Amino acid sequence: MKVDPQDPEVTMVTELTEVGDWTPELMSPGSVYVLENAGRQETEDDPYWAVLACPECGMLGLVRKKQIAGLFPVVCGSDTCPAHYFIDNTTVRPCKRM
């Protein structure tokens, strides 16, 4: 876990962990499940690539190929979680909070 120096109450997992089986109830913050047909969708420019458990709160959300590649940030879909970060390979880099 990493503590955000700007907000010591906020902690975020800094490494992602790939899970092999689709068991959403067992996914913890930072777990990634790569979709079975990831990368096979020839018609979409930026298809959904994986299901990610938010590294801060654990809420599940879909992430796109360009987000996994670190080209675009990921924002948690929870109404109460402020997580906003980039993925760099398996490392999570939080965006600066204003």
C-alpha positions as CSV (number, residue, x, y, z in Angstrom):
1,M,0.0,0.0,0.0
2,K,1.0,3.6,-0.6
3,V,0.0,6.6,1.4
4,D,-0.8,9.7,-0.6
5,P,1.4,12.5,1.0
6,Q,-1.2,15.1,0.1
7,D,-3.9,13.1,2.0
8,P,-2.6,10.5,4.5
9,E,-6.2,9.0,4.8
10,V,-6.0,7.8,1.2
11,T,-4.2,4.6,0.5
12,M,-3.7,2.9,-2.9
13,V,-2.3,-0.4,-4.0
14,T,0.8,0.4,-6.1
15,E,1.1,-3.0,-8.0
16,L,-1.6,-4.7,-10.0
17,T,-2.1,-8.4,-9.7
18,E,-3.6,-10.5,-12.6
19,V,-6.1,-13.1,-11.6
20,G,-6.7,-16.1,-13.8
21,D,-10.3,-16.9,-13.0
22,W,-13.3,-14.7,-13.1
23,T,-14.4,-14.6,-9.5
24,P,-15.4,-11.0,-8.8
25,E,-16.1,-11.7,-5.1
26,L,-12.5,-12.7,-4.6
27,M,-11.0,-9.7,-6.4
28,S,-9.3,-7.2,-4.1
29,P,-7.9,-3.7,-4.8
30,G,-5.5,-3.9,-7.6
31,S,-6.7,-7.2,-9.1
32,V,-7.0,-7.4,-12.9
33,Y,-8.9,-9.9,-14.9
34,V,-8.1,-9.8,-18.6
35,L,-11.2,-10.4,-20.7
36,E,-11.2,-13.6,-22.7
37,N,-11.5,-11.9,-26.1
38,A,-9.2,-8.9,-25.3
39,G,-7.6,-7.7,-28.4
40,R,-9.7,-9.8,-30.8
41,Q,-12.2,-7.1,-31.4
42,E,-11.0,-5.8,-34.8
43,T,-13.8,-3.3,-35.2
44,E,-13.1,-1.1,-32.1
45,D,-10.1,1.3,-32.0
46,D,-9.9,1.0,-28.2
47,P,-11.8,-2.0,-26.9
48,Y,-12.4,-3.0,-23.3
49,W,-9.4,-5.0,-22.2
50,A,-9.9,-6.0,-18.6
51,V,-11.9,-5.8,-15.4
52,L,-9.9,-3.9,-12.7
53,A,-10.6,-3.6,-9.0
54,C,-9.9,0.0,-8.1
55,P,-6.5,0.1,-6.4
56,E,-8.0,2.4,-3.8
57,C,-11.5,1.1,-3.0
58,G,-11.8,-2.2,-4.8
59,M,-14.8,-1.3,-7.0
60,L,-14.8,-3.3,-10.2
61,G,-14.7,-1.4,-13.5
62,L,-13.9,-2.0,-17.1
63,V,-10.6,-0.6,-18.5
64,R,-9.7,-0.1,-22.1
65,K,-6.5,-1.2,-23.9
66,K,-5.1,2.3,-24.1
67,Q,-5.6,2.7,-20.3
68,I,-3.8,-0.6,-19.6
69,A,-1.0,0.7,-21.9
70,G,-0.7,3.9,-19.8
71,L,-1.8,6.3,-22.6
72,F,-4.9,7.5,-20.7
73,P,-5.7,7.8,-17.0
74,V,-8.2,5.6,-15.2
75,V,-10.8,7.1,-12.9
76,C,-12.7,5.0,-10.3
77,G,-16.4,4.8,-11.1
78,S,-17.5,4.9,-7.4
79,D,-19.4,8.0,-6.2
80,T,-17.2,8.1,-3.1
81,C,-13.7,7.2,-4.3
82,P,-11.4,9.9,-5.7
83,A,-8.9,7.5,-7.3
84,H,-7.4,8.9,-10.5
85,Y,-4.3,7.1,-11.8
86,F,-2.2,5.8,-14.7
87,I,-1.2,2.2,-15.2
88,D,2.4,1.7,-16.1
89,N,2.9,-2.1,-16.9
90,T,1.8,-3.4,-13.5
91,T,2.5,-0.3,-11.5
92,V,-0.1,2.2,-10.4
93,R,0.9,5.9,-10.5
94,P,-1.6,8.2,-8.9
95,C,-2.4,11.5,-10.6
96,K,-1.7,14.6,-8.7
97,R,-4.6,15.9,-6.7
98,M,-5.5,19.5,-6.8
